[in-house]
Amino acid sequence: MFSKLLLKWHKKWENLFKEKTVNEKTGRWEYTHRRLRSAYYSLKTNLPYLFTYQEKQNRHLNIPNITNSLDGSFAHLKDSLRVHRGLKRSRKIRLIELLIWR
């Protein structure tokens, strides 16, 4: 369903995707809406992987479709970093490693 809607959307805005602008500094043309093109092609390329969780749920593997439990499991790491907020980045990484492997 999503892939059909994505294709329909692309066909509607196809001319927008083809717009080109001349770069004043280099004199060469480039696509006017580079970021839009990039987002579209990223969706198109990664489409087989976007809704994997739905396929897995259909196979009764009980994979949650939200990340609440994952976010909660990192709360203690965030609290520890907040307590030791003056640490350099390298020391923060070491602290996280120590807390994870504990």
Secondary structure, 3 states (H helix, E strand, C coil): CHHHHHHHHHHHCHHHHHCEEECCCCCCEEECCHHHHHHHHHHHHHHHHHCHHHHHHHCCCCCCCCCHHHHHHCHHHHHHHHHCCCCCHHHHHHHHHHHHHC
